[in-house]
Amino acid sequence: MMRLKAHRYIFPAPVSIYERRSNVRWRRGFTLRGESIPRWLEACMAKCCAAADLPLGARGTPIDLSLTNGPSHQRKDHERHLQSYRLSIEVDGSVRIESPSPAGLQHGIVTFCQIVEAFAGGAPVGAARIDDEPAFRVRGVMIDSAREFFPPTRYLKKIIDRLVRLKLNTLWIYLENNFKAPGLEDLSTSKGMTPEQAKIVSEYGARRGVDVVPATNLVSHMEGWFRLERYSDLCDGRTRSYPLLNSRKMFDLVRRYVDGLCEAFGSRNFHAGLDELLFTGTNPRAAKAIEKKGKAAYYGDFAARIIAHLKARGKTVWMWDDMVLGKNVWRPEGFRHDAEKALRRIPADVIPVHWWYREQTPEHHKSIRRVRDSGRPFVVSPNSLAAKCDYGDVGRAARNQTYLARTGLKHGAFGYVCTSWQNQWGSSYEAHWPLLAMSAGQGWSGGTEVNGTFLRRLSFAITGELSGALGRYLQSLSSIEHLLAGTDGKARPHLRRIFIREGAHQLWRRLSPVLSRSDRGKLRRLVRDAREHYRSIGDLDPDLRRALRLPVSLFEESLAIIDAFDRAWAAYHAASTTQREGTAKAFSRQIEKTKAHLRQAVEGMRRFRLALKEQEKSGYTPYDANAVSRFARELAGVPNLIDRIVQRDLPLPYFERLLYLPDCYYASNLEQAKLQTMFFERYPNLPWLGFVPLKSNDQSRRRRAVIRPPATSRASEVGSG
């Protein structure tokens, strides 16, 4: 098979390539001439060249590095064009990289290293000239370390190294309360970032041209602050999410926290959040202030004070735009016509970050025009769209990222930063990485089609493999999600979230009724294809390859568990029909089959737990593995429960009664009865044997309610019969 030339694997794709017909034969090593470069960058070049058996030394083909006006002098957007470069590969093999700045020179060297790596993989190198420059001056990604993901310092350094390879220059670390500010350490969780860690990561990024920006939220999402009782009088909102913005004590607390962040992070930028102040007024002091001067002014006055404090510390302030310009302006809980009052209180040099996690809509056209017409410099922010699971739909993510890059460029955005949000149940940032890395191509190009060529380049950039196996793997996962989403016409079931929060039996109950035999056959073929593509993924980054095993493991084990539960129920039902009418031998055989299939489901859960445990090396929360382990232990007790029922010669209860709490016939209190009723309404197709849900005024049923001790396990409660 004829190989593509090495420059066809460069990611992000260059703006222009002027290709000559002749190929280059590199047989000796290389020698650097001209401008000096940082030691770490020279070490990267040396490692790359050595892997291709082209050592970097005193004798070899020259690589000339030059800081000149290059191809981008006298341009209007000077800061963006300072990152441009020209890479020339001559027929004799000599290389010249020129740029107006060290940042552009670094991007040119990264491109050269990718060409050498492709050459080492067997791709021919052609004589060519590459002229390249980014569409956005600021390009980056965000790490959400505010919930269940607490990456160690070594992992954050690895992320920065990846950003360099993708020609990204910004990393937001979203912390909320998970920073141990001096004197306020107890605001953070035990795994929160320390000032020392922040300084190490910030300095490491600065040496590599990556701006490590602290990000938090100072008007919402502050549940972590208010979990401490001593601050309970300073919170507002139904879920203790919002601070009391007119409290001097609250302002002093916020000021001390941001001072700690400013001291630890060397960046001149600070992301203050300032978004989603929605369901306010449950605190009487907040309600009184809002009634007196309006919600917009209540918000704007606090935002103006904290912004002034940050500016006094020399920081450029960034903020989410949704409350004053973006999508939440016209919500019933938003500022609506008063949004302009809040916006006037915010200085003009504060940078709005316009986030939008969907595709093109009429609503969004109005929103981004408001941002543009405000006259403020702004940044657009798409998403990886994988927050609730360990896999993602590459098509959905690509459409969001491409659309926002194009519309941001059209309306004058100067930056493009892709977010990836975690959730309170945990999710693997490492498994999301390909969807985040994909955004680097959009931030550099200003929005390009995500097709086979794009995915082949992406696959090579992050896995080092030339055939594009990663792209095919991601597309297989997307096909699986499409099939699952289309089974009942409803939203995607997010397998992993169901698995973790509610147990494997809920996964079975939700999907088994809507997955036909044909659907299951298609799913098995798609999972098999995904597994084959996974085997071909390159091992440039072993940690990433290990994490990418997680989504296919989830699908494999989910299908196996659904099938195991189906067979267990079928055998259990057959046992119930032979318990009184058939032979003892037939009854025992079906009971043994039931237990065997349930044990298969338990083994599937344990295998998935091991896959989750492997992710902890990158700071991935252990919560998920613990939750799966707990559900597996509970399910492992069900075969013993069946044995006790059989030994006591009791009539077999219906299958769900073996798996669910609360008990289906009796309730210990009205709240439990309410949960029962909701459960039965959710699954009306199950054989409830004439059960009538308990009503609050049914005094006779309440008197007969069985009250069991709190320590009773699920198995013993159901078996008490």
C-alpha positions in Angstrom: 0.0 0.0 0.0 1.3 3.4 -1.0 2.1 5.6 2.1 1.0 9.2 2.3 3.8 11.7 2.7 4.8 12.7 6.2 3.4 16.2 6.0 -0.1 14.7 5.5 0.0 13.6 9.2 0.7 17.0 10.7 -1.9 18.0 13.3 -3.3 20.6 13.5 -3.3 20.7 9.7 -1.2 23.6 8.3 -2.8 26.5 6.5 -0.8 25.9 3.3 1.7 23.4 2.0 3.7 24.0 -1.2 4.9 20.6 -2.2 7.6 19.6 -4.6 7.7 16.3 -6.5 11.0 15.1 -5.3 11.4 13.1 -2.0 14.0 13.7 0.6 16.4 11.0 1.9 17.5 11.5 5.4 20.4 9.2 6.1 22.5 11.1 8.6 21.4 12.9 11.7 20.7 16.6 12.2 22.6 19.5 13.6 21.0 22.7 14.9 22.2 26.1 13.7 21.0 29.6 14.3 18.8 30.7 17.2 19.2 28.9 20.5 16.1 27.2 21.9 15.2 26.1 25.5 16.8 22.9 26.7 13.5 21.1 27.1 12.6 21.8 23.5 16.0 20.6 22.3 15.6 17.5 24.4 12.3 16.8 22.7 13.9 17.2 19.3 16.8 14.9 20.2 14.4 12.2 21.5 12.3 12.4 18.3 15.3 12.3 16.0 16.9 9.4 17.9 13.7 7.4 17.6 14.0 7.8 13.8 17.7 6.8 13.9 18.6 10.4 12.9 20.6 11.6 16.0 20.8 15.3 16.8 24.5 16.1 17.0 27.4 18.2 15.7 27.5 16.6 12.3 24.5 16.0 10.2 21.9 17.7 8.0 21.5 21.3 9.0 18.4 22.6 10.7 18.5 26.4 10.6 16.4 28.2 13.2 15.7 31.9 12.5 13.8 34.6 14.2 12.8 37.0 11.4 9.8 38.9 10.3 9.0 35.7 8.3 5.7 35.4 6.4 3.6 37.4 8.8 5.3 40.8 9.3 3.2 44.0 9.2 -0.1 42.2 9.9 -3.0 43.7 11.8 -3.5 41.0 14.4 0.1 41.1 15.4 -0.1 38.9 18.5 -1.7 36.1 16.6 0.7 36.3 13.7 3.7 36.2 16.1 2.8 32.5 16.4 3.2 31.9 12.7 6.1 30.0 11.2 7.6 28.8 7.9 9.1 25.4 7.6 11.1 24.6 4.5 12.5 21.2 3.6 14.9 21.3 0.7 15.7 18.6 -1.8 19.0 18.0 -0.2 17.3 17.3 3.1 18.3 20.6 4.8 15.6 22.2 7.0 14.9 25.8 7.8 12.4 27.1 10.4 11.7 30.8 10.7 9.2 32.7 12.8 8.7 36.2 14.1 8.8 35.0 17.7 10.0 32.1 20.0 6.4 30.9 20.2 6.1 30.5 16.5 9.5 28.9 16.3 8.4 26.3 18.9 5.3 25.5 16.8 7.5 25.0 13.8 9.8 22.7 15.7 6.7 20.7 16.8 5.7 20.3 13.2 9.2 19.2 12.2 9.1 16.6 15.0 5.8 15.2 13.7 7.3 14.9 10.2 10.3 13.0 11.6 8.0 10.7 13.6 5.9 10.0 10.5 9.2 9.3 8.6 10.2 6.8 11.4 6.8 5.1 10.9 7.5 4.6 7.2 6.0 7.7 5.6 8.1 9.3 2.8 9.2 12.9 3.3 8.8 15.3 0.3 10.6 18.6 -0.3 8.0 21.2 0.7 7.4 24.6 2.2 4.8 25.0 5.0 3.4 28.4 5.9 1.3 28.2 9.0 -0.5 30.4 11.5 -3.3 29.9 14.0 -6.9 31.3 13.6 -7.1 32.2 17.3 -4.5 33.8 19.4 -5.5 32.0 22.6 -6.2 28.2 22.2 -6.5 25.7 25.0 -8.5 23.3 27.1 -9.8 23.1 30.7 -9.4 20.6 33.4 -12.3 20.3 35.9 -10.7 19.5 39.2 -13.7 20.7 41.3 -15.6 17.5 41.7 -14.2 14.0 41.6 -11.0 14.4 39.6 -7.9 15.4 41.5 -4.9 15.0 39.1 -1.4 14.7 40.7 1.3 17.1 39.6 2.9 14.7 37.3 -0.3 14.2 35.4 -0.8 18.0 35.0 2.7 18.2 33.6 1.8 15.5 31.1 -1.2 17.5 30.0 1.0 20.5 29.4 3.4 18.4 27.3 0.4 17.3 25.3 -0.8 20.8 24.8 2.7 21.7 23.4 2.4 18.9 20.9 -1.0 20.2 19.8 0.2 23.8 19.6 -2.1 24.9 22.3 -1.0 27.7 24.7 -3.6 27.8 27.5 -4.7 25.5 30.3 -7.5 26.4 32.7 -7.6 24.5 35.9 -11.1 24.8 37.3 -10.9 24.4 41.1 -14.0 26.0 42.8 -13.1 25.3 46.5 -10.5 22.6 45.8 -7.5 24.8 46.4 -5.8 24.9 49.9 -5.5 28.7 50.2 -3.3 29.7 53.2 -5.5 30.0 56.2 -8.5 28.5 54.4 -7.3 25.0 53.9 -10.4 23.4 55.3 -12.5 24.9 52.5 -10.8 22.3 50.2 -11.2 18.6 50.1 -8.3 16.5 51.3 -7.1 16.0 47.7 -7.3 19.7 46.8 -4.4 21.5 45.1 -1.8 23.0 47.4 -0.1 26.4 46.6 3.2 24.5 46.1 1.6 22.2 43.5 0.1 25.2 41.8 3.5 27.0 41.6 5.2 23.9 40.2 2.6 23.4 37.5 2.3 27.1 36.7 6.1 27.5 36.2 6.3 24.3 34.2 3.7 25.6 31.8 5.3 29.0 31.6 8.6 27.5 30.5 6.8 25.7 27.7 4.7 28.6 26.5 1.5 27.4 28.2 -0.4 29.8 30.3 -1.8 27.9 33.3 -4.8 29.9 34.5 -6.6 29.4 37.8 -10.4 29.2 37.4 -13.1 29.2 40.0 -16.6 30.5 40.6 -17.3 33.3 43.0 -21.1 33.7 42.8 -22.4 30.1 42.3 -21.4 26.4 42.4 -20.1 27.1 46.0 -21.7 24.1 47.7 -18.2 23.0 48.7 -17.7 26.2 50.7 -21.0 26.0 52.5 -20.6 22.4 53.6 -18.9 23.9 56.6 -21.5 24.9 59.3 -19.6 28.1 60.3 -20.4 29.6 56.8 -24.1 28.4 56.7 -25.3 32.0 57.4 -23.5 33.2 54.3 -25.2 31.0 51.8 -28.3 31.4 49.6 -30.2 29.1 47.2 -32.1 25.9 47.6 -28.9 23.8 47.4 -26.6 26.2 49.3 -25.0 27.1 45.9 -24.8 30.8 46.1 -23.0 33.2 48.5 -24.7 36.1 50.2 -23.4 38.8 47.9 -24.2 41.8 50.1 -22.3 40.4 53.1 -19.0 42.0 54.1 -17.9 38.8 55.8 -18.6 36.8 52.5 -16.6 39.3 50.4 -13.6 39.1 52.8 -13.7 35.3 52.6 -13.7 35.3 48.8 -11.0 37.9 48.8 -8.7 35.8 51.0 -9.3 32.8 48.7 -8.6 34.6 45.4 -5.5 36.1 47.0 -4.2 32.6 47.7 -4.8 31.7 44.0 -3.1 34.8 42.7 0.0 34.1 44.8 0.3 30.5 43.7 -0.4 30.9 40.0 2.0 33.0 38.0 -0.4 33.7 35.1 -1.5 37.3 34.6 -5.0 35.9 33.8 -7.7 34.9 36.3 -11.0 33.2 35.5 -13.5 34.3 38.1 -16.5 32.4 36.8 -19.3 34.7 37.8 -22.0 32.7 36.1 -25.3 30.9 36.8 -26.6 33.0 39.7 -30.2 31.7 39.2 -32.3 30.3 42.0 -31.6 33.0 44.6 -33.6 34.5 47.5 -34.0 31.7 50.0 -31.8 33.6 52.5 -33.9 36.5 53.9 -31.0 38.9 53.7 -30.4 38.1 50.0 -34.2 38.3 49.3 -34.3 41.7 50.9 -31.3 43.0 49.0 -32.7 41.7 45.7 -36.1 43.3 46.4 -34.5 46.6 47.2 -32.2 47.1 44.2 -32.9 44.2 41.8 -31.1 41.0 41.1 -28.9 42.4 38.3 -27.6 45.2 40.5 -27.2 42.7 43.4 -25.0 40.6 41.2 -23.2 43.5 39.4 -22.1 45.3 42.6 -20.4 42.2 44.0 -18.8 41.3 40.6 -17.5 44.8 40.3 -15.9 44.7 43.7 -14.2 41.4 43.3 -13.0 42.4 39.7 -11.6 45.6 41.1 -9.7 43.6 43.7 -8.2 41.2 41.1 -7.2 44.1 38.8 -5.4 45.7 41.7 -3.4 42.6 41.9 -2.4 42.9 38.3 -4.8 40.3 36.9 -6.7 40.3 33.7 -10.2 38.9 34.6 -12.1 36.4 32.6 -15.7 35.4 33.3 -18.4 33.2 31.8 -20.8 35.4 29.8 -24.1 33.6 30.3 -25.6 35.9 33.0 -24.9 39.3 31.2 -24.6 38.4 27.5 -25.1 34.7 26.9 -27.6 31.9 27.2 -29.0 32.6 30.7 -30.0 36.2 30.1 -33.5 35.4 29.1 -34.2 32.5 31.4 -37.1 33.1 33.9 -34.4 33.2 36.6 -32.0 35.4 34.6 -31.7 39.2 34.5 -33.7 39.5 31.3 -34.2 43.2 30.6 -32.0 44.2 33.5 -28.9 42.4 32.1 -27.6 45.7 30.8 -27.5 47.0 34.4 -25.2 44.2 35.5 -23.1 44.5 32.4 -22.5 48.3 33.0 -21.0 47.5 36.4 -18.4 45.2 34.9 -15.3 47.0 33.5 -14.9 46.9 29.7 -11.5 45.1 29.8 -13.0 42.0 31.5 -13.0 39.2 29.0 -16.3 37.3 28.5 -16.0 33.6 27.8 -18.9 32.7 25.6 -19.8 29.0 26.2 -22.2 27.0 24.0 -22.4 23.2 24.0 -24.8 22.6 21.2 -24.9 23.1 17.4 -26.3 26.1 15.5 -29.7 27.4 16.7 -31.6 30.7 16.2 -31.2 31.3 19.9 -27.5 31.1 19.7 -27.3 33.6 16.8 -28.9 36.2 19.0 -26.7 35.4 21.9 -23.4 35.6 20.1 -24.4 38.8 18.4 -25.0 40.3 21.9 -21.5 39.4 22.8 -20.1 40.9 19.6 -22.1 44.1 19.9 -20.9 44.6 23.4 -17.5 45.7 21.9 -15.6 43.6 24.4 -12.8 41.2 23.4 -14.2 37.7 24.0 -13.3 34.0 23.8 -15.6 31.1 22.7 -15.7 27.9 24.6 -17.1 24.6 23.2 -17.2 21.2 25.1 -16.1 17.6 24.7 -19.7 16.5 25.5 -18.6 13.5 27.5 -19.3 14.7 31.1 -21.7 11.9 32.0 -19.9 8.9 30.6 -16.4 7.6 29.8 -17.0 7.7 26.0 -18.4 10.3 23.7 -20.0 10.8 20.4 -17.3 12.1 18.2 -19.8 13.5 15.7 -21.7 15.5 18.3 -18.5 16.9 19.8 -17.1 17.7 16.4 -20.2 19.6 15.3 -20.2 21.7 18.5 -16.5 22.4 18.2 -16.5 23.2 14.5 -19.6 25.4 14.7 -18.3 27.5 17.6 -14.9 27.9 15.9 -16.5 29.2 12.7 -19.0 31.4 14.4 -16.4 32.7 16.9 -14.0 33.6 14.1 -16.9 35.2 12.2 -17.9 37.4 15.1 -14.4 38.4 16.1 -13.4 36.1 19.0 -9.7 36.1 19.8 -9.6 32.8 21.7 -11.0 29.3 21.7 -10.8 27.1 24.8 -12.6 23.7 25.0 -14.0 22.6 28.3 -14.5 19.1 29.7 -16.7 19.0 32.7 -16.7 16.2 35.2 -19.7 15.2 37.3 -20.4 14.3 40.9 -20.3 10.6 40.0 -16.8 10.8 38.5 -15.7 10.3 35.0 -12.3 9.7 33.3 -10.6 12.8 31.9 -8.0 10.6 30.3 -10.7 8.7 28.3 -12.2 12.1 27.2 -8.8 13.3 26.0 -9.2 12.5 22.2 -12.4 14.7 22.1 -10.5 17.5 23.8 -7.5 17.1 21.5 -9.8 17.3 18.6 -10.6 20.9 19.5 -6.9 21.8 18.9 -7.5 21.3 15.2 -10.5 23.7 15.3 -8.8 26.3 17.3 -5.9 26.4 14.9 -7.9 26.3 11.7 -10.9 28.3 12.7 -13.3 25.4 12.0 -12.6 22.5 9.6 -14.6 19.5 8.7 -14.0 16.5 11.0 -13.7 13.7 8.4 -11.5 10.7 7.9 -8.5 12.8 7.0 -8.9 14.9 10.1 -9.2 11.9 12.3 -6.2 10.2 10.7 -4.1 13.3 11.6 -5.5 13.4 15.1 -4.8 9.6 15.6 -1.2 10.1 14.6 -0.7 13.2 16.8 -1.8 11.6 20.0 -1.1 7.9 19.5 1.7 7.8 17.0 0.0 5.4 14.6 -0.3 6.1 10.9 -3.4 4.2 9.8 -6.0 6.2 11.8 -7.1 3.5 14.1 -8.1 5.9 16.8 -10.5 7.7 14.5 -12.2 4.4 13.6 -12.4 3.5 17.3 -14.1 6.8 18.1 -16.5 6.3 15.3 -17.4 2.8 16.5 -18.2 4.2 19.9 -20.4 6.8 18.4 -22.3 4.2 16.4 -22.9 2.3 19.5 -24.3 5.4 21.3 -26.5 6.2 18.3 -28.0 2.7 18.4 -28.6 2.9 22.1 -30.1 6.4 21.8 -32.4 5.3 19.1 -33.9 2.3 20.8 -36.7 4.2 22.5 -36.3 7.6 20.9 -35.3 9.2 24.2 -32.1 10.8 25.4 -28.9 8.8 25.5 -29.0 6.4 28.5 -25.5 7.2 29.5 -24.6 3.6 30.4 -21.9 4.4 32.9 -24.0 6.8 34.9 -26.8 4.2 35.3 -24.2 1.6 36.1 -22.6 3.6 38.8 -25.6 5.3 40.4 -28.3 2.7 40.3 -26.6 -0.7 39.9 -26.5 -3.2 37.0 -30.1 -4.3 37.6 -31.3 -0.8 36.7 -29.1 -1.0 33.6 -30.9 -4.2 32.7 -34.4 -2.9 33.4 -33.9 0.2 31.3 -32.3 -1.3 28.3 -33.5 -4.9 28.1 -37.1 -4.1 27.1 -36.0 -1.8 24.3 -33.1 -3.8 22.8 -34.4 -6.2 20.2 -32.5 -9.3 19.2 -31.5 -7.4 16.0 -30.3 -4.4 18.0 -28.2 -6.7 20.3 -26.6 -8.4 17.3 -25.7 -5.0 15.9 -24.3 -3.9 19.2 -22.1 -7.0 19.5 -20.7 -6.4 16.0 -20.0 -2.8 16.8 -18.3 -3.6 20.1 -16.3 -6.3 18.3 -15.2 -3.7 15.7 -14.3 -1.2 18.4 -12.2 -3.8 20.1 -10.4 -4.6 16.9 -9.7 -0.9 16.2 -8.5 -0.5 19.8 -5.9 -3.2 19.3 -4.4 -1.1 16.4 -4.2 2.1 18.4 -0.5 3.2 18.8 1.3 3.2 22.1 2.9 6.6 21.9 1.1 7.4 25.1 0.6 4.2 27.2 -1.6 6.0 29.8 -4.0 7.2 27.1 -4.1 3.7 25.5 -5.0 2.2 28.8 -7.8 4.7 29.4 -9.3 4.2 26.0 -9.9 0.6 27.0 -12.5 1.8 29.5 -15.3 2.7 27.0 -15.2 -0.6 25.1 -15.0 -2.5 28.4 -18.1 -0.7 29.6 -20.0 -1.7 26.5 -18.8 -5.3 26.6 -19.7 -5.8 30.2 -23.0 -4.0 29.9 -24.2 -6.3 27.1 -22.9 -9.3 29.0 -24.8 -8.2 32.1 -28.0 -7.5 30.3 -27.9 -11.0 28.7 -27.0 -12.6 32.1 -30.0 -10.9 33.7 -32.3 -11.9 30.9 -31.3 -15.6 31.2 -31.5 -15.5 35.0 -35.0 -14.1 34.8 -36.0 -16.7 32.2 -34.6 -19.6 34.3 -36.2 -18.1 37.5 -39.6 -17.8 35.8 -39.3 -21.4 34.6 -38.4 -22.5 38.1 -41.5 -20.7 39.5 -43.8 -22.6 37.2 -42.3 -26.0 38.1 -42.2 -25.3 41.9 -45.7 -26.6 42.5 -46.5 -28.4 39.3 -43.3 -29.9 38.0 -40.7 -32.3 39.3 -38.2 -31.4 41.9 -35.4 -32.2 39.5 -36.6 -29.7 36.9 -37.1 -27.1 39.6 -33.6 -27.5 41.0 -32.1 -27.4 37.5 -33.8 -24.0 36.8 -32.8 -22.6 40.2 -29.1 -23.6 39.5 -29.3 -21.9 36.1 -30.7 -18.7 37.7 -27.9 -18.6 40.2 -25.2 -19.3 37.6 -26.5 -16.4 35.4 -26.6 -14.0 38.3 -23.0 -15.0 39.1 -22.0 -14.2 35.5 -23.5 -10.7 36.0 -21.4 -10.3 39.2 -18.3 -11.3 37.3 -19.0 -8.7 34.6 -19.3 -6.0 37.3 -16.0 -7.1 38.9 -14.2 -7.0 35.5 -15.5 -3.5 34.9 -14.4 -2.5 38.4 -10.8 -3.6 37.6 -11.0 -1.4 34.4 -12.0 1.5 36.5 -9.3 1.0 39.1 -6.7 1.3 36.4 -7.7 4.9 35.8 -6.8 6.0 39.3 -3.2 6.4 38.3 -4.1 9.7 36.5 -6.0 11.1 39.5 -9.3 9.5 38.6 -11.7 9.2 41.5 -12.0 5.8 43.2 -15.7 6.5 43.8 -16.9 4.6 40.7 -14.8 1.5 41.3 -16.1 1.5 44.9 -19.7 1.9 43.8 -19.5 -1.0 41.3 -17.8 -3.1 44.0 -20.7 -2.4 46.4 -23.3 -3.3 43.8 -21.4 -6.5 42.9 -21.3 -7.5 46.6 -25.0 -7.0 46.9 -25.8 -8.9 43.8 -23.5 -11.7 44.9 -25.8 -12.3 47.9 -28.8 -13.0 45.8 -28.0 -16.6 44.9 -27.7 -17.2 48.7 -31.0 -15.6 49.2 -32.6 -17.9 46.6 -31.1 -20.9 48.4 -32.7 -19.8 51.7 -36.1 -19.3 50.0 -35.9 -22.8 48.4 -34.8 -24.4 51.7 -37.7 -22.9 53.5 -40.0 -24.1 50.8 -41.4 -20.6 50.2 -43.2 -19.6 47.0 -40.7 -17.8 44.8 -41.4 -14.0 44.9 -41.2 -12.2 41.6 -37.7 -11.6 40.3 -37.5 -7.8 41.0 -38.2 -8.5 44.7 -34.8 -10.2 44.9 -33.0 -7.0 43.6 -34.8 -3.9 44.8 -35.3 -1.8 47.9 -37.7 -0.9 49.4 -39.6 -4.1 50.0 -42.5 -4.3 47.6 -45.2 -5.4 49.9 -44.7 -3.5 53.1 -43.4 0.0 54.0 -41.8 1.2 57.2 -42.8 4.9 56.6 -44.7 7.1 54.2 -41.5 8.3 52.4 -40.6 4.7 51.6 -44.2 4.2 50.3 -43.8 7.2 48.1 -40.6 5.7 46.6 -42.4 2.4 46.0 -45.2 4.2 44.1 -42.7 6.0 41.9 -40.9 2.8 41.2 -44.0 1.0 40.1 -45.1 3.9 37.9 -41.7 3.9 36.2 -41.9 0.2 35.3 -45.6 -0.5 34.6 -44.7 -3.5 32.4 -43.4 -5.7 35.2 -45.5 -8.5 36.7 -46.6 -6.9 40.0 -49.0 -9.7 41.0 -51.8 -7.3 41.7 -49.9 -5.0 44.0 -51.7 -1.7 44.9 -49.3 1.1 45.9 -49.7 2.3 49.4 -51.5 5.7 49.8 -50.8 8.2 52.6 -54.4 7.9 54.0 -54.4 4.1 54.0 -54.2 3.7 57.8 -54.8 0.0 57.9 -51.8 -0.7 55.6 -49.7 1.6 57.6 -50.5 -0.2 60.8 -49.5 -3.5 59.2 -46.2 -2.0 57.9 -43.2 -4.1 58.8 -40.5 -2.0 60.5 -37.1 -3.6 60.1 -33.9 -2.6 61.9 -31.6 -0.2 60.0 -28.7 -2.7 59.8 -30.7 -5.2 57.8 -29.1 -5.9 54.4 -31.0 -6.0 51.1 -30.8 -9.8 50.9 -32.0 -10.4 54.5 -34.8 -7.9 54.2 -36.2 -9.5 51.1 -35.7 -13.0 52.5 -37.6 -12.2 55.7 -40.7 -13.1 53.7 
